[in-house]
Amino acid sequence: MFVRENESVYIPQGDLHRLYNPGKIMLEMIEVQTGSYLGEDDIVRVSDEFGRG
């Protein structure tokens, strides 16, 4: 899916996802969490080919 300037995407809880910027302009993203608990410890990082996670 392509997301352009001033557009947004809803990613349901538990969905595995990844961002990729195919453009030449630097990507700036704002992540917004919703729900009754907003702690960082509920985020699960998955290992990838870049060694993150």
mmCIF file of the N, C-alpha and C atoms, coordinates in Angstrom:
data_MODEL
# 
_entry.id   MODEL 
# 
loop_
_atom_site.group_PDB 
_atom_site.id 
_atom_site.type_symbol 
_atom_site.label_atom_id 
_atom_site.label_alt_id 
_atom_site.label_comp_id 
_atom_site.label_asym_id 
_atom_site.label_entity_id 
_atom_site.label_seq_id 
_atom_site.pdbx_PDB_ins_code 
_atom_site.Cartn_x 
_atom_site.Cartn_y 
_atom_site.Cartn_z 
_atom_site.occupancy 
_atom_site.B_iso_or_equiv 
_atom_site.pdbx_formal_charge 
_atom_site.auth_seq_id 
_atom_site.auth_comp_id 
_atom_site.auth_asym_id 
_atom_site.auth_atom_id 
_atom_site.pdbx_PDB_model_num 
ATOM 1   N N  . MET A 1 1  ? 0.845  -1.167 0.000  1.00 0.00 ? 1  MET A N  1 
ATOM 2   C CA . MET A 1 1  ? 0.000  0.000  0.000  1.00 0.00 ? 1  MET A CA 1 
ATOM 3   C C  . MET A 1 1  ? 0.898  1.240  0.000  1.00 0.00 ? 1  MET A C  1 
ATOM 4   N N  . PHE A 1 2  ? 0.560  2.200  -0.796 1.00 0.00 ? 2  PHE A N  1 
ATOM 5   C CA . PHE A 1 2  ? 1.288  3.463  -0.800 1.00 0.00 ? 2  PHE A CA 1 
ATOM 6   C C  . PHE A 1 2  ? 0.519  4.476  0.042  1.00 0.00 ? 2  PHE A C  1 
ATOM 7   N N  . VAL A 1 3  ? 1.231  5.188  0.897  1.00 0.00 ? 3  VAL A N  1 
ATOM 8   C CA . VAL A 1 3  ? 0.636  6.234  1.721  1.00 0.00 ? 3  VAL A CA 1 
ATOM 9   C C  . VAL A 1 3  ? 1.330  7.533  1.349  1.00 0.00 ? 3  VAL A C  1 
ATOM 10  N N  . ARG A 1 4  ? 0.555  8.503  1.022  1.00 0.00 ? 4  ARG A N  1 
ATOM 11  C CA . ARG A 1 4  ? 1.118  9.784  0.584  1.00 0.00 ? 4  ARG A CA 1 
ATOM 12  C C  . ARG A 1 4  ? 1.028  10.819 1.709  1.00 0.00 ? 4  ARG A C  1 
ATOM 13  N N  . GLU A 1 5  ? 1.570  11.971 1.454  1.00 0.00 ? 5  GLU A N  1 
ATOM 14  C CA . GLU A 1 5  ? 1.583  13.055 2.425  1.00 0.00 ? 5  GLU A CA 1 
ATOM 15  C C  . GLU A 1 5  ? 0.193  13.314 2.981  1.00 0.00 ? 5  GLU A C  1 
ATOM 16  N N  . ASN A 1 6  ? 0.122  13.480 4.311  1.00 0.00 ? 6  ASN A N  1 
ATOM 17  C CA . ASN A 1 6  ? -1.110 13.774 5.048  1.00 0.00 ? 6  ASN A CA 1 
ATOM 18  C C  . ASN A 1 6  ? -2.121 12.629 5.043  1.00 0.00 ? 6  ASN A C  1 
ATOM 19  N N  . GLU A 1 7  ? -1.707 11.420 4.694  1.00 0.00 ? 7  GLU A N  1 
ATOM 20  C CA . GLU A 1 7  ? -2.578 10.254 4.789  1.00 0.00 ? 7  GLU A CA 1 
ATOM 21  C C  . GLU A 1 7  ? -2.193 9.453  6.026  1.00 0.00 ? 7  GLU A C  1 
ATOM 22  N N  . SER A 1 8  ? -3.041 8.544  6.427  1.00 0.00 ? 8  SER A N  1 
ATOM 23  C CA . SER A 1 8  ? -2.749 7.728  7.604  1.00 0.00 ? 8  SER A CA 1 
ATOM 24  C C  . SER A 1 8  ? -3.136 6.280  7.338  1.00 0.00 ? 8  SER A C  1 
ATOM 25  N N  . VAL A 1 9  ? -2.644 5.406  8.206  1.00 0.00 ? 9  VAL A N  1 
ATOM 26  C CA . VAL A 1 9  ? -2.923 3.976  8.120  1.00 0.00 ? 9  VAL A CA 1 
ATOM 27  C C  . VAL A 1 9  ? -3.233 3.483  9.522  1.00 0.00 ? 9  VAL A C  1 
ATOM 28  N N  . TYR A 1 10 ? -4.249 2.675  9.654  1.00 0.00 ? 10 TYR A N  1 
ATOM 29  C CA . TYR A 1 10 ? -4.562 2.034  10.925 1.00 0.00 ? 10 TYR A CA 1 
ATOM 30  C C  . TYR A 1 10 ? -3.998 0.624  10.874 1.00 0.00 ? 10 TYR A C  1 
ATOM 31  N N  . ILE A 1 11 ? -3.170 0.271  11.843 1.00 0.00 ? 11 ILE A N  1 
ATOM 32  C CA . ILE A 1 11 ? -2.600 -1.069 11.937 1.00 0.00 ? 11 ILE A CA 1 
ATOM 33  C C  . ILE A 1 11 ? -3.192 -1.719 13.187 1.00 0.00 ? 11 ILE A C  1 
ATOM 34  N N  . PRO A 1 12 ? -4.018 -2.747 13.016 1.00 0.00 ? 12 PRO A N  1 
ATOM 35  C CA . PRO A 1 12 ? -4.645 -3.387 14.169 1.00 0.00 ? 12 PRO A CA 1 
ATOM 36  C C  . PRO A 1 12 ? -3.619 -4.021 15.104 1.00 0.00 ? 12 PRO A C  1 
ATOM 37  N N  . GLN A 1 13 ? -3.959 -4.083 16.373 1.00 0.00 ? 13 GLN A N  1 
ATOM 38  C CA . GLN A 1 13 ? -3.090 -4.685 17.376 1.00 0.00 ? 13 GLN A CA 1 
ATOM 39  C C  . GLN A 1 13 ? -2.741 -6.111 16.960 1.00 0.00 ? 13 GLN A C  1 
ATOM 40  N N  . GLY A 1 14 ? -1.471 -6.447 17.059 1.00 0.00 ? 14 GLY A N  1 
ATOM 41  C CA . GLY A 1 14 ? -1.007 -7.792 16.749 1.00 0.00 ? 14 GLY A CA 1 
ATOM 42  C C  . GLY A 1 14 ? -0.637 -8.020 15.293 1.00 0.00 ? 14 GLY A C  1 
ATOM 43  N N  . ASP A 1 15 ? -0.943 -7.076 14.394 1.00 0.00 ? 15 ASP A N  1 
ATOM 44  C CA . ASP A 1 15 ? -0.590 -7.245 12.985 1.00 0.00 ? 15 ASP A CA 1 
ATOM 45  C C  . ASP A 1 15 ? 0.906  -7.025 12.782 1.00 0.00 ? 15 ASP A C  1 
ATOM 46  N N  . LEU A 1 16 ? 1.544  -7.942 12.082 1.00 0.00 ? 16 LEU A N  1 
ATOM 47  C CA . LEU A 1 16 ? 2.948  -7.797 11.725 1.00 0.00 ? 16 LEU A CA 1 
ATOM 48  C C  . LEU A 1 16 ? 3.022  -6.793 10.582 1.00 0.00 ? 16 LEU A C  1 
ATOM 49  N N  . HIS A 1 17 ? 3.893  -5.790 10.710 1.00 0.00 ? 17 HIS A N  1 
ATOM 50  C CA . HIS A 1 17 ? 3.967  -4.755 9.677  1.00 0.00 ? 17 HIS A CA 1 
ATOM 51  C C  . HIS A 1 17 ? 5.380  -4.209 9.560  1.00 0.00 ? 17 HIS A C  1 
ATOM 52  N N  . ARG A 1 18 ? 5.641  -3.550 8.438  1.00 0.00 ? 18 ARG A N  1 
ATOM 53  C CA . ARG A 1 18 ? 6.947  -2.943 8.168  1.00 0.00 ? 18 ARG A CA 1 
ATOM 54  C C  . ARG A 1 18 ? 6.730  -1.714 7.297  1.00 0.00 ? 18 ARG A C  1 
ATOM 55  N N  . LEU A 1 19 ? 7.535  -0.692 7.529  1.00 0.00 ? 19 LEU A N  1 
ATOM 56  C CA . LEU A 1 19 ? 7.514  0.510  6.691  1.00 0.00 ? 19 LEU A CA 1 
ATOM 57  C C  . LEU A 1 19 ? 8.691  0.485  5.738  1.00 0.00 ? 19 LEU A C  1 
ATOM 58  N N  . TYR A 1 20 ? 8.468  0.987  4.545  1.00 0.00 ? 20 TYR A N  1 
ATOM 59  C CA . TYR A 1 20 ? 9.526  1.124  3.550  1.00 0.00 ? 20 TYR A CA 1 
ATOM 60  C C  . TYR A 1 20 ? 9.264  2.411  2.786  1.00 0.00 ? 20 TYR A C  1 
ATOM 61  N N  . ASN A 1 21 ? 10.288 3.208  2.606  1.00 0.00 ? 21 ASN A N  1 
ATOM 62  C CA . ASN A 1 21 ? 10.158 4.471  1.889  1.00 0.00 ? 21 ASN A CA 1 
ATOM 63  C C  . ASN A 1 21 ? 10.781 4.322  0.499  1.00 0.00 ? 21 ASN A C  1 
ATOM 64  N N  . PRO A 1 22 ? 9.962  4.165  -0.554 1.00 0.00 ? 22 PRO A N  1 
ATOM 65  C CA . PRO A 1 22 ? 10.514 4.035  -1.905 1.00 0.00 ? 22 PRO A CA 1 
ATOM 66  C C  . PRO A 1 22 ? 10.883 5.381  -2.534 1.00 0.00 ? 22 PRO A C  1 
ATOM 67  N N  . GLY A 1 23 ? 10.559 6.465  -1.852 1.00 0.00 ? 23 GLY A N  1 
ATOM 68  C CA . GLY A 1 23 ? 10.798 7.794  -2.409 1.00 0.00 ? 23 GLY A CA 1 
ATOM 69  C C  . GLY A 1 23 ? 12.193 8.320  -2.141 1.00 0.00 ? 23 GLY A C  1 
ATOM 70  N N  . LYS A 1 24 ? 12.442 9.513  -2.625 1.00 0.00 ? 24 LYS A N  1 
ATOM 71  C CA . LYS A 1 24 ? 13.743 10.155 -2.453 1.00 0.00 ? 24 LYS A CA 1 
ATOM 72  C C  . LYS A 1 24 ? 13.738 11.187 -1.328 1.00 0.00 ? 24 LYS A C  1 
ATOM 73  N N  . ILE A 1 25 ? 12.549 11.566 -0.881 1.00 0.00 ? 25 ILE A N  1 
ATOM 74  C CA . ILE A 1 25 ? 12.416 12.525 0.213  1.00 0.00 ? 25 ILE A CA 1 
ATOM 75  C C  . ILE A 1 25 ? 12.364 11.742 1.522  1.00 0.00 ? 25 ILE A C  1 
ATOM 76  N N  . MET A 1 26 ? 13.060 12.234 2.551  1.00 0.00 ? 26 MET A N  1 
ATOM 77  C CA . MET A 1 26 ? 13.108 11.547 3.831  1.00 0.00 ? 26 MET A CA 1 
ATOM 78  C C  . MET A 1 26 ? 11.703 11.354 4.414  1.00 0.00 ? 26 MET A C  1 
ATOM 79  N N  . LEU A 1 27 ? 11.465 10.152 4.902  1.00 0.00 ? 27 LEU A N  1 
ATOM 80  C CA . LEU A 1 27 ? 10.194 9.813  5.516  1.00 0.00 ? 27 LEU A CA 1 
ATOM 81  C C  . LEU A 1 27 ? 10.150 10.334 6.944  1.00 0.00 ? 27 LEU A C  1 
ATOM 82  N N  . GLU A 1 28 ? 9.076  11.023 7.291  1.00 0.00 ? 28 GLU A N  1 
ATOM 83  C CA . GLU A 1 28 ? 8.825  11.427 8.672  1.00 0.00 ? 28 GLU A CA 1 
ATOM 84  C C  . GLU A 1 28 ? 7.504  10.814 9.069  1.00 0.00 ? 28 GLU A C  1 
ATOM 85  N N  . MET A 1 29 ? 7.514  10.062 10.170 1.00 0.00 ? 29 MET A N  1 
ATOM 86  C CA . MET A 1 29 ? 6.334  9.340  10.590 1.00 0.00 ? 29 MET A CA 1 
ATOM 87  C C  . MET A 1 29 ? 5.999  9.708  12.032 1.00 0.00 ? 29 MET A C  1 
ATOM 88  N N  . ILE A 1 30 ? 4.720  9.790  12.314 1.00 0.00 ? 30 ILE A N  1 
ATOM 89  C CA . ILE A 1 30 ? 4.239  9.990  13.679 1.00 0.00 ? 30 ILE A CA 1 
ATOM 90  C C  . ILE A 1 30 ? 3.413  8.767  14.042 1.00 0.00 ? 30 ILE A C  1 
ATOM 91  N N  . GLU A 1 31 ? 3.830  8.064  15.088 1.00 0.00 ? 31 GLU A N  1 
ATOM 92  C CA . GLU A 1 31 ? 3.093  6.895  15.556 1.00 0.00 ? 31 GLU A CA 1 
ATOM 93  C C  . GLU A 1 31 ? 2.175  7.321  16.685 1.00 0.00 ? 31 GLU A C  1 
ATOM 94  N N  . VAL A 1 32 ? 0.916  6.929  16.601 1.00 0.00 ? 32 VAL A N  1 
ATOM 95  C CA . VAL A 1 32 ? -0.062 7.250  17.621 1.00 0.00 ? 32 VAL A CA 1 
ATOM 96  C C  . VAL A 1 32 ? -0.642 5.938  18.139 1.00 0.00 ? 32 VAL A C  1 
ATOM 97  N N  . GLN A 1 33 ? -0.512 5.701  19.442 1.00 0.00 ? 33 GLN A N  1 
ATOM 98  C CA . GLN A 1 33 ? -1.100 4.524  20.059 1.00 0.00 ? 33 GLN A CA 1 
ATOM 99  C C  . GLN A 1 33 ? -2.429 4.903  20.677 1.00 0.00 ? 33 GLN A C  1 
ATOM 100 N N  . THR A 1 34 ? -3.382 3.970  20.632 1.00 0.00 ? 34 THR A N  1 
ATOM 101 C CA . THR A 1 34 ? -4.683 4.205  21.247 1.00 0.00 ? 34 THR A CA 1 
ATOM 102 C C  . THR A 1 34 ? -5.011 3.039  22.176 1.00 0.00 ? 34 THR A C  1 
ATOM 103 N N  . GLY A 1 35 ? -5.896 3.277  23.088 1.00 0.00 ? 35 GLY A N  1 
ATOM 104 C CA . GLY A 1 35 ? -6.324 2.218  23.996 1.00 0.00 ? 35 GLY A CA 1 
ATOM 105 C C  . GLY A 1 35 ? -6.124 2.612  25.443 1.00 0.00 ? 35 GLY A C  1 
ATOM 106 N N  . SER A 1 36 ? -6.443 1.683  26.334 1.00 0.00 ? 36 SER A N  1 
ATOM 107 C CA . SER A 1 36 ? -6.361 1.981  27.764 1.00 0.00 ? 36 SER A CA 1 
ATOM 108 C C  . SER A 1 36 ? -4.938 1.907  28.302 1.00 0.00 ? 36 SER A C  1 
ATOM 109 N N  . TYR A 1 37 ? -4.043 1.188  27.608 1.00 0.00 ? 37 TYR A N  1 
ATOM 110 C CA . TYR A 1 37 ? -2.639 1.094  28.030 1.00 0.00 ? 37 TYR A CA 1 
ATOM 111 C C  . TYR A 1 37 ? -1.748 1.534  26.880 1.00 0.00 ? 37 TYR A C  1 
ATOM 112 N N  . LEU A 1 38 ? -0.848 2.481  27.148 1.00 0.00 ? 38 LEU A N  1 
ATOM 113 C CA . LEU A 1 38 ? -0.016 3.049  26.091 1.00 0.00 ? 38 LEU A CA 1 
ATOM 114 C C  . LEU A 1 38 ? 1.471  2.890  26.365 1.00 0.00 ? 38 LEU A C  1 
ATOM 115 N N  . GLY A 1 39 ? 1.866  1.861  27.111 1.00 0.00 ? 39 GLY A N  1 
ATOM 116 C CA . GLY A 1 39 ? 3.269  1.655  27.447 1.00 0.00 ? 39 GLY A CA 1 
ATOM 117 C C  . GLY A 1 39 ? 4.069  1.085  26.293 1.00 0.00 ? 39 GLY A C  1 
ATOM 118 N N  . GLU A 1 40 ? 5.363  1.368  26.288 1.00 0.00 ? 40 GLU A N  1 
ATOM 119 C CA . GLU A 1 40 ? 6.259  0.848  25.259 1.00 0.00 ? 40 GLU A CA 1 
ATOM 120 C C  . GLU A 1 40 ? 6.517  -0.653 25.411 1.00 0.00 ? 40 GLU A C  1 
ATOM 121 N N  . ASP A 1 41 ? 6.292  -1.195 26.598 1.00 0.00 ? 41 ASP A N  1 
ATOM 122 C CA . ASP A 1 41 ? 6.620  -2.600 26.830 1.00 0.00 ? 41 ASP A CA 1 
ATOM 123 C C  . ASP A 1 41 ? 5.620  -3.568 26.200 1.00 0.00 ? 41 ASP A C  1 
ATOM 124 N N  . ASP A 1 42 ? 4.565  -3.055 25.561 1.00 0.00 ? 42 ASP A N  1 
ATOM 125 C CA . ASP A 1 42 ? 3.636  -3.950 24.877 1.00 0.00 ? 42 ASP A CA 1 
ATOM 126 C C  . ASP A 1 42 ? 3.962  -4.087 23.387 1.00 0.00 ? 42 ASP A C  1 
ATOM 127 N N  . ILE A 1 43 ? 5.053  -3.463 22.939 1.00 0.00 ? 43 ILE A N  1 
ATOM 128 C CA . ILE A 1 43 ? 5.485  -3.553 21.546 1.00 0.00 ? 43 ILE A CA 1 
ATOM 129 C C  . ILE A 1 43 ? 6.459  -4.722 21.409 1.00 0.00 ? 43 ILE A C  1 
ATOM 130 N N  . VAL A 1 44 ? 6.211  -5.588 20.448 1.00 0.00 ? 44 VAL A N  1 
ATOM 131 C CA . VAL A 1 44 ? 7.085  -6.734 20.197 1.00 0.00 ? 44 VAL A CA 1 
ATOM 132 C C  . VAL A 1 44 ? 7.873  -6.457 18.932 1.00 0.00 ? 44 VAL A C  1 
ATOM 133 N N  . ARG A 1 45 ? 9.200  -6.410 19.039 1.00 0.00 ? 45 ARG A N  1 
ATOM 134 C CA . ARG A 1 45 ? 10.065 -6.202 17.876 1.00 0.00 ? 45 ARG A CA 1 
ATOM 135 C C  . ARG A 1 45 ? 10.407 -7.555 17.264 1.00 0.00 ? 45 ARG A C  1 
ATOM 136 N N  . VAL A 1 46 ? 10.254 -7.673 15.973 1.00 0.00 ? 46 VAL A N  1 
ATOM 137 C CA . VAL A 1 46 ? 10.531 -8.919 15.263 1.00 0.00 ? 46 VAL A CA 1 
ATOM 138 C C  . VAL A 1 46 ? 11.868 -8.768 14.559 1.00 0.00 ? 46 VAL A C  1 
ATOM 139 N N  . SER A 1 47 ? 12.714 -9.785 14.626 1.00 0.00 ? 47 SER A N  1 
ATOM 140 C CA . SER A 1 47 ? 13.999 -9.732 13.942 1.00 0.00 ? 47 SER A CA 1 
ATOM 141 C C  . SER A 1 47 ? 13.803 -9.596 12.437 1.00 0.00 ? 47 SER A C  1 
ATOM 142 N N  . ASP A 1 48 ? 14.705 -8.856 11.803 1.00 0.00 ? 48 ASP A N  1 
ATOM 143 C CA . ASP A 1 48 ? 14.663 -8.691 10.351 1.00 0.00 ? 48 ASP A CA 1 
ATOM 144 C C  . ASP A 1 48 ? 16.074 -8.772 9.782  1.00 0.00 ? 48 ASP A C  1 
ATOM 145 N N  . GLU A 1 49 ? 16.194 -8.589 8.490  1.00 0.00 ? 49 GLU A N  1 
ATOM 146 C CA . GLU A 1 49 ? 17.503 -8.712 7.850  1.00 0.00 ? 49 GLU A CA 1 
ATOM 147 C C  . GLU A 1 49 ? 18.475 -7.605 8.235  1.00 0.00 ? 49 GLU A C  1 
ATOM 148 N N  . PHE A 1 50 ? 17.995 -6.586 8.946  1.00 0.00 ? 50 PHE A N  1 
ATOM 149 C CA . PHE A 1 50 ? 18.863 -5.502 9.387  1.00 0.00 ? 50 PHE A CA 1 
ATOM 150 C C  . PHE A 1 50 ? 19.375 -5.721 10.816 1.00 0.00 ? 50 PHE A C  1 
ATOM 151 N N  . GLY A 1 51 ? 19.000 -6.840 11.432 1.00 0.00 ? 51 GLY A N  1 
ATOM 152 C CA . GLY A 1 51 ? 19.481 -7.149 12.769 1.00 0.00 ? 51 GLY A CA 1 
ATOM 153 C C  . GLY A 1 51 ? 18.741 -6.441 13.887 1.00 0.00 ? 51 GLY A C  1 
ATOM 154 N N  . ARG A 1 52 ? 17.576 -5.878 13.580 1.00 0.00 ? 52 ARG A N  1 
ATOM 155 C CA . ARG A 1 52 ? 16.780 -5.219 14.622 1.00 0.00 ? 52 ARG A CA 1 
ATOM 156 C C  . ARG A 1 52 ? 15.846 -6.248 15.244 1.00 0.00 ? 52 ARG A C  1 
ATOM 157 N N  . GLY A 1 53 ? 15.531 -6.043 16.506 1.00 0.00 ? 53 GLY A N  1 
ATOM 158 C CA . GLY A 1 53 ? 14.555 -6.907 17.151 1.00 0.00 ? 53 GLY A CA 1 
ATOM 159 C C  . GLY A 1 53 ? 15.147 -7.960 18.030 1.00 0.00 ? 53 GLY A C  1 
# 
